[in-house]
Structure formats: structure tokens, C-alpha cells
Amino acid sequence: MQTTSANKLELLQIAESVAREKLIDPELVIEAMEESLAKAAKSRYGAEYDIRAKIDTTSGELKMERYRKIVDLVENHFIEITLEDATKIRTDSVIGEDIVDNLPPLDFGRIAAQSAKQVITQKVREAERARQYEEFKDRVGEIINGQVRRVEYGNVIVDLGRGEAILKRDQLINREPLRINDRVRAIIKEVREETRGPQIFLSRTAPEFLSELFKMEVPEIYDGIIEIRTVARDPGSRAKIGVISHDTSIDPVGACVGMRGSRVQAVVNELQGEKIDIIPWNEDAPTFLVNALQPAEVSKVVLDEDAQRIEVVVPDEQLSLAIGRRGQNVRLASQLTGFDIDIMTEADESEKRQLEFSERTKLFVERLNIDEMVAQLLVSEGFSTLEEVAYVSSEEIASIDGFDDTTAEELQARARESLEETNAKSLARAKELGADDTLINIEGLSPPMIEVLAEDGIKTLKDFATCADWELSGGYSTVDGKRVKDEGLLESFDISLMEARTLIMDSRLKLGLISQEDYDEQMGSQEPPEEMTEES
């Protein structure tokens, strides 16, 4: 017997109403109703039965049906039936099919109705969560407006209209007074699907939030004419952005500032008064850094690309301005450029250069047995090591004021003699430490290098072949997001990472640890990475 509701369209009307309110597919609500009605029927007939409810989406008619599988041997009579018994009900029954019995109308009691309501609620909630995740998962990086629903332990719960999002305490601008019902604007930082439903995380401190705000205020950025290349923020206090124009007729800084500062002021107001420095981007790192340290003036910049460091010299009276309050200015400039920055005054730089000059002068006086004035002339001309003196062309030394060919030849002879003496001592010390001929005969290693290796326990060709290139040349690792210096055994000899790699690969090939094919493949690859990770 078939059952229908007093008002056949009532179930459909309820489904459409819930779907409209929750912004989900009406079919999902119908499916939830069918599952809940089946559960209510099982509470009346018995949970062991396979009872299913079906709502006709056109007429609104409700069917309650019992299903039993046709089998050879019945193990569970609640959900199975023999072929013999099935043919009494339906003559064309076949093993593996289902026998369906229509159930009479049911008057659902209070408990059954409550149970059905819970199932519908749960299903609708799951559908809502799925809809929310699908809607927001591709909107990461987009600015969104919402209303503060509540504040929990410093975290702000924001009503987005079609769901809720979390604005964590550390993603709020300092001292930001958000209260219930306040309107708030933030960027969608992350959308995660969790067991309790999709979690939408917002941020007002992310650098991307600043970029998107400028995109909203500056049409040229939205159109791609001006590009924000890099952003550094101290949320609520100060920010720096590097901008570049792809149209030479448009000034990127002026466009971002706007008429009488209207554009940048709109962003500043949104960020609770955060001061913003707009800096013209430049591919040349030192030039960009000089711009980034504004308003401080820079006298000199020395770039070390391998170490990702920049040494900046400023006038004495500009030091505090360059560093900024609590180091803010130099910290933001460092974040903006990606370089570690060392700031020193002109007096400090002069003292450093004088110390270097003095040390090199002393080296030449002691090792070349010359007077101080001659040594100072060599240093002034850019000579810093004995190797440079010994192996440059004699004409280069003879061209120094006060020097001639005879002086040049004598200086070079003394430099070579000193180096030979040093090499002999280093070789003797290396052998004393146990270095054997297989290490000593490696082409490209000088006796002082061999001595350093032997002191570290590297005494044979095999020992050397097991080294990593960066262990010899040194480098930088990234640990907890910070660049950390790795001292190399041969770093003081100015050996590059590629030179170290070549020496090690040659040793491995000689020992047969790798094939010629492996050697060619690895040595034919691109330059090794400038930086090793912690795992390296």
C-alpha cells in the first residue's frame, strides 16, 4: 500500500524553503528528508530492516519501502529472502535482485520525528559546509567584507553572509578595537577543510592585504600598468612597497600617492594609520636599497651577492635615521630587498678600512722583508695577498710610481720564495698529521689547503671524495627562516662552490665511485644553488 501526505506538496515546499535559506541544492534537502524518514520508520519496525523512503520530486508523494536481497541461502532474514519465497511474491525473481515491499502509512511519534529532524539538520549542515568550501577555496588572496559576529579569546569571528571566518589575534593590526557588529575588511589567507567543516582564515597583517588595498585604490595597478614587486610591513606602524611602471610615461610613485595623497591616505586609514613608504623598484639591488632606506642618505653600498648581504655606509648624523626606531627602517628595507643589511657610519667604515690596510701592510713587511712605505704602496694599488704579488705580470708592479722593473722582479722573487717556504712547512705538517700521497697529489689543492684538511681528519683521496662541496667552500643555510653562515674548511683560500665541486667529483671519478656518464651529467648541470637548506 502506498502512503501520501495530506498535502502532497508540503514536503517539497519545506525542502525548497530550507534550500533557499541555506543556499544549497534542494535535492540535497530531499535526500536528507528521505534518510531521516527511513530512520524514523526503522525505529518503528526495527533497525535490522532495510527500509528506504522515496519522495517524488514532482508530485511530492512519499513511499516507504522494505528491501530484501534474493539469495540461495538466507543468513539474515531481515534483509534476505530465498528465491523460492521470492517467486511467490514476484514470479520473475532472479538471485541477486531485490524484492521490494510497500509499507503502510505511518504515524510518526514525537521521538521518531525528533530523530528525523536531527538527520535533516545534520545533512543540511554537511551540505552547507561543502558549499562553503567550494565557494571560498579558490578565493584565497581576495579581500572580503564581513561583520564581527563575536570575539573569542582575542580571535574575531566574522560573518561573511554565506559562512563564518576567523580573524586570529595575531592577524589583527595592533590595538585594533573591533567590536560586535563592526564592519571589517580582510584578505582570505587560507581555507582548510576540516572535520568540523571548512575553516576560513582571514588576515589584516599579511603583506598581500596591503597590495590588494592598493589594487582597489589605484586603477593603474588593477590594470597591470603599475606593479607592486615587493612589500614589507610592520602592521599598524610602518610599511614599504616597491613599485614599478610598465609605461614610461606614468610615474609609479605619484600614481600610488594620488592627488594630494588621496589614494595612499585611503589605504593608511584602512590600516589604522600605518605609515607607507612608496619606493621605485630597481633591478639593481644597491640602487633599490638606497631608495628603500629613505629618508636616510647613503654614502656607499657594498654588495655581497653570494652571502646575500649588503654593507651600507651612512654619514654619522644619519645613522639613527637609517636604522629607525627600534631598527624598524633597516628591518623593513631588509625584508623589501631580501638582503641582510649591515649599517655603519663613515667613521666606522674608515676605521675598518684602516685596519684592513694596516693588516695587509704588516703582511707584506713581514713576508717580503720590505719597509713600511713600499708595503703601503702595494696595498694602495690593490694588492692584498702574496699570491697576487708573486703571479701578476711584472709590468703591473713596475708601473707603480717609484717602482721599476728591477724592483718588480725582486718583489716577485721574494713573494715566491715566501710562498715556497710556507708550502714546504704546510706539506711537512700535513704528512706529520698522516696525509698520504693520494691526497697530496690532488691537482688544485695547495699545501696549506692539504694541511687544513689533514687537521680536520681528511687524510686520503677517499676521505676527500666523501666531502660535500659546501663543506669545503662554505655557504649559507636557511634555519627557521633565517640565513645562517656555514664555515667552509677551505673558505679562507677563496675557493668557490663550483671549484670545490669539481675537485670532489674528479676524486670520485678517479676512485671509480662514479662513472664517466655520471660525472658528465652532474658537471654539465647548472651552477649549484647559492643556498643550502637545513636538510642539506
Secondary structure, DSSP 8 states (H G I E B T S, - for coil): -----SSTTHHHHHHHHHHHHHTS-HHHHHHHHHHHHHHHHHHHH-TTSEEEEEE-TTT--EEEEEEEEEESS-S-TTTEEEHHHHHHH-TT--TTSEEEEE-------HHHHHHHHHHHHHHHHHHHHHHHHHHHTT-TT-EEEEEEEEEETTEEEEE-SSSEEEE-GGGS-TT----TT-EEEEEEEEEEEETTEEEEEEESSSHHHHHHHHHHH-HHHHTTSEEEEEEEEETTTEEEEEEEESSTTS-HHHHHH-GGGHHHHHHHHHTTT-EEEEEE--SSHHHHHHHHTTTS--SEEEEETTTTEEEEEE-GGGHHHHH-GGGHHHHHHHHHHTSEEEEEEHHHHHHHHHHHHHHHHHHHHHHHT--HHHHHHHHHTT--SHHHHHHS-HHHHHTSTT--HHHHHHHHHHHHHHHHHHHHHHHHHHHHTT--HHHHT-TT--HHHHHHHHHTT--SHHHHHTS-HHHHH-EEEEETTEEEEE--TTGGGT--HHHHHHHHHHHHHHHTSS-HHHHHHHHTS----S-EETT-
